[in-house]
């Protein structure tokens, strides 16, 4: 009976770890999707409405309440208070992003608004293309690796339970 209880606990732990792994990939995809939405709002706001970056960002923040929006509001607060680049670079240091993603966000937000109109639009369009690539890869990782981790965790737990029983 004790072996069965221990096997059940180990099965639950393995399944839980698989779900946590899947959750990582899901949250990374959602974070990048939110960034893509913000990027599209920037392009529309600058191209058509001729709004300034802080106004576009504030409009976006009123409609979103997710992790990216929290990081973006911190970024906006730091920009308005005139903080240094090192603090701004740490705004988007989300635990769900890979190292390359963090560098991309750092470069993007440090150069945002520091060039003329035409150059800004062309950079935003290049960023849109790069973000689409990142988003496609994150979606693929979410579907393949994330689902694999959850299933593998459950199967490993069942295997441990069978071995102990």
C-alpha positions, 0 to 999 in steps of 0.5 A: 500500500505504501508503494502505491501511495509513493508511486501515486505521489511520484506520478503526480509530481512528474505530471505536474513538472510536464505541465509546468514545462508546457506552461513555459512555452505557452507563456513565451508564445503569449508574451511574444504575441502581445509584443506583436500586437503592440508593434502593430499598434505602433505602426498604425499609430505612427503611420496613420494617426501620427500619434506620439509614442507615449500616447500610443503606448498609453492607449495600448496599456488601457486595453491589455492587462497581461505580463507584457503590458506590465513590463511596458508600463514599467518601461513607460514610467522609466522613460517619463522619469528619464531613467538610465538605459540599464534600468530600461533594458531590465524592464523586459527581462521576463523569465519566459523569454530566451536570451536572444529574445531579451537582447532583441527587446532590449535593442528594440526599446532602447532605439525606439523613438530615437530616429526620424519618422521615415527611419522609424517606420522602416525599423518598425516594419523590419521589427514586424518581420522579425517578430513574425519569425519569432512568433512562428517559432514560438508557436511551433515550440509551444505545439511540439515541445510544450505538448511533448513535455506534458505528455512525457511527464504523465507517461513517466509518472505512470511508468514510475507508478507501474514499476513501484507497484 
